[in-house]
Amino acid sequence: MATLVAPSCVSSTLRPCFRASPGSINVRVNYFAPIRVTIRTLLTRADSNSMSQPSSEPTASESGSVPSVTNASTPENNSNDDVLVQYVVLRRDLIDTWPLGSVVTQGCHAAVAAIWSYKDDPHTLQYCSQENIDSMHKVTLEVKGETQLVNLSEKLKAGDIPYKLWIEQPENIPTCLATKPSRKSIVSPFFKKLKLCK
C-alpha cells in the first residue's frame, strides 16, 4: 500500500496544512471560510514545496507510487455530509418574551448539560477533542412553545437519540433541549421540520 508523504507544515493563519499517514490524509485549515479540497488538489499541493518546508522523504510523485486515501464515508472520517453536530432547540415564545441573554443562557445550559451527561461517549470525546474543539458544529432551531418542545423530546426518546431537556428551576419550566454530539445523518431527520432560530 502506497502512502502520500506530505511536506511539513509551516505555521500560518492563512494557509492550509497537510499531513499524511498510512491510509489517510489530514488537512487543517486555519481560517474560517468554506472550502472544498479535492484529492487532486491535495496531491498537487503535497508535491509542491511552495507552501511549506521541503520534506526529507520523497513525495508520491518522486517515488512513483500512487497514494492511497481512506474512503470518506468511513465512520472515522468527518466528511462534510456526516459531521458530528449538536442540535439546540429553543422556544420561540420565550425568545419573544424573555430577555435575549436569558434565552441564550438556557441554550448554553442545555448544550453543556448534554455534553457532560454523555462525556464518555465516543462521539462526544471526538467532538470535544483538541483537534475539533475550534470547529464544533451546532445547529440552533426553534419550536413554537412548551408543547412542541415536549413533543420533540418524546420523539427523540422514542428514536433513541440522546439529548438533554433543560428544565429551568425553581420555576420547573422546560425551556430548551440539546442533543449530544451525533452524526448528522442519524439526527437530522428528527429536526427537518423545524425552523432555524433567527
Wavefront OBJ file of the C-alpha trace (Angstrom):
o trace
v 0.000 0.000 0.000
v 1.482 3.343 -1.055
v 1.477 6.370 1.211
v 1.325 10.062 0.428
v 4.192 11.838 2.126
v 3.342 15.500 2.536
v 5.790 18.262 3.350
v 5.915 19.555 6.902
v 3.518 22.363 7.708
v 4.529 25.955 8.200
v 2.674 27.902 10.857
v 0.373 30.332 9.175
v -3.080 31.602 9.852
v -3.963 31.787 6.184
v -2.563 28.592 4.670
v -3.776 25.012 4.846
v -1.503 22.440 6.447
v -1.242 18.930 5.011
v -0.197 15.858 6.952
v -0.307 12.283 5.784
v -0.149 8.946 7.494
v -0.599 5.455 6.119
v -4.050 5.256 4.588
v -5.204 8.798 5.291
v -4.661 12.465 4.558
v -5.365 15.101 7.187
v -5.984 18.706 6.208
v -6.210 21.522 8.710
v -7.153 24.984 7.504
v -6.531 27.827 9.902
v -9.046 30.292 8.518
v -12.808 30.401 8.617
v -14.097 30.097 5.085
v -15.958 27.247 3.462
v -13.604 25.356 1.183
v -13.712 22.210 -0.892
v -10.472 20.380 -1.455
v -10.253 17.573 -3.965
v -7.775 14.724 -3.855
v -6.138 16.143 -6.987
v -5.624 19.468 -5.175
v -4.129 17.650 -2.211
v -1.750 15.703 -4.416
v -0.719 18.808 -6.348
v -0.093 20.787 -3.179
v 1.644 17.910 -1.435
v 4.110 17.726 -4.330
v 4.732 21.478 -4.184
v 7.223 22.980 -1.760
v 5.780 26.484 -2.116
v 3.610 26.241 0.987
v 5.974 24.520 3.358
v 9.493 23.407 4.064
v 10.780 20.561 1.909
v 10.428 17.078 3.295
v 13.466 14.836 3.559
v 11.313 11.917 2.375
v 10.308 11.557 -1.279
v 6.846 12.670 -2.278
v 4.394 10.374 -4.025
v 5.328 11.729 -7.438
v 9.069 11.378 -6.744
v 8.768 7.777 -5.580
v 6.496 6.894 -8.490
v 3.877 5.419 -6.187
v 0.190 6.237 -6.108
v -1.065 7.496 -2.747
v -3.884 5.718 -1.002
v -6.733 7.674 0.506
v -9.200 6.434 3.101
v -12.787 6.192 1.963
v -14.521 9.410 3.031
v -17.622 7.517 4.125
v -15.891 5.589 6.894
v -17.049 6.489 10.399
v -13.600 7.697 11.442
v -13.680 10.472 8.860
v -15.678 13.649 9.163
v -16.995 14.035 5.665
v -18.935 17.227 5.055
v -22.133 15.222 4.741
v -21.851 13.362 8.041
v -20.184 15.669 10.524
v -20.663 15.455 14.238
v -23.298 18.005 15.143
v -25.119 19.148 18.245
v -28.673 20.421 17.869
v -30.006 23.056 20.264
v -33.744 23.800 20.189
v -35.156 26.957 21.794
v -38.750 28.045 22.378
v -39.983 30.937 20.183
v -42.487 32.067 22.837
v -39.609 32.599 25.280
v -37.487 34.330 22.644
v -40.330 36.804 22.139
v -40.963 37.454 25.847
v -37.724 36.885 27.789
v -34.541 38.961 27.545
v -32.319 37.584 24.772
v -29.485 36.860 27.196
v -31.760 34.693 29.332
v -32.826 32.580 26.344
v -29.218 32.215 25.138
v -28.264 31.123 28.660
v -30.936 28.417 28.570
v -29.453 27.076 25.332
v -25.972 27.129 26.851
v -27.229 25.214 29.901
v -28.787 22.523 27.698
v -25.736 22.195 25.410
v -23.262 21.884 28.286
v -25.544 19.502 30.199
v -25.930 17.270 27.122
v -22.174 17.122 26.590
v -21.475 16.497 30.273
v -24.188 13.825 30.530
v -22.545 11.914 27.664
v -18.931 12.885 28.369
v -17.637 9.322 27.897
v -19.452 8.739 24.597
v -17.016 8.310 21.657
v -18.776 10.977 19.563
v -18.694 13.458 22.454
v -14.986 12.764 23.008
v -14.275 13.303 19.309
v -16.449 16.458 19.183
v -14.586 17.951 22.158
v -11.126 16.692 21.171
v -8.174 19.044 20.798
v -8.337 18.643 17.010
v -12.043 19.557 16.810
v -12.594 21.990 19.669
v -12.274 25.024 17.384
v -14.576 23.656 14.693
v -17.682 22.416 16.508
v -20.906 22.210 14.507
v -24.092 23.317 16.230
v -27.499 23.934 14.725
v -29.881 26.156 16.678
v -33.546 25.646 15.880
v -36.825 26.813 17.347
v -40.225 25.428 18.265
v -43.351 27.470 18.989
v -43.665 26.674 22.677
v -43.571 24.213 25.541
v -45.951 21.681 23.952
v -43.830 21.376 20.805
v -40.633 21.113 22.861
v -42.050 18.284 24.981
v -43.352 16.515 21.841
v -39.887 16.761 20.259
v -38.375 15.385 23.451
v -40.701 12.382 23.263
v -39.819 11.771 19.582
v -36.113 11.840 20.386
v -36.625 9.452 23.288
v -38.632 7.054 21.080
v -35.866 7.242 18.429
v -33.093 6.524 20.969
v -31.454 9.889 20.256
v -29.534 11.013 23.370
v -30.435 14.554 24.468
v -30.944 16.792 27.476
v -34.234 18.585 28.065
v -33.343 21.645 30.132
v -35.911 22.430 32.816
v -35.342 25.810 34.449
v -35.518 25.707 38.244
v -37.134 26.663 40.535
v -39.881 27.503 38.022
v -39.865 23.909 36.644
v -40.255 25.173 33.047
v -38.889 23.179 30.077
v -37.020 25.894 28.185
v -34.928 24.099 25.550
v -33.182 20.896 24.645
v -29.857 19.882 23.183
v -28.685 16.615 21.677
v -25.381 15.028 22.475
v -22.942 15.372 19.566
v -24.022 12.807 16.961
v -23.611 12.088 13.271
v -25.735 14.475 11.233
v -27.139 11.641 9.114
v -28.565 9.993 12.243
v -30.122 13.004 14.000
v -31.088 15.434 11.235
v -34.311 13.578 10.238
v -35.754 14.382 13.680
v -35.268 18.115 13.097
v -36.075 18.546 9.400
v -39.471 20.213 10.044
v -38.091 22.809 12.468
v -37.044 26.340 11.562
v -33.631 27.819 12.146
v -33.722 30.128 15.140
v -33.435 33.730 13.889
l 1 2 3 4 5 6 7 8 9 10 11 12 13 14 15 16 17 18 19 20 21 22 23 24 25 26 27 28 29 30 31 32 33 34 35 36 37 38 39 40 41 42 43 44 45 46 47 48 49 50 51 52 53 54 55 56 57 58 59 60 61 62 63 64 65 66 67 68 69 70 71 72 73 74 75 76 77 78 79 80 81 82 83 84 85 86 87 88 89 90 91 92 93 94 95 96 97 98 99 100 101 102 103 104 105 106 107 108 109 110 111 112 113 114 115 116 117 118 119 120 121 122 123 124 125 126 127 128 129 130 131 132 133 134 135 136 137 138 139 140 141 142 143 144 145 146 147 148 149 150 151 152 153 154 155 156 157 158 159 160 161 162 163 164 165 166 167 168 169 170 171 172 173 174 175 176 177 178 179 180 181 182 183 184 185 186 187 188 189 190 191 192 193 194 195 196 197 198
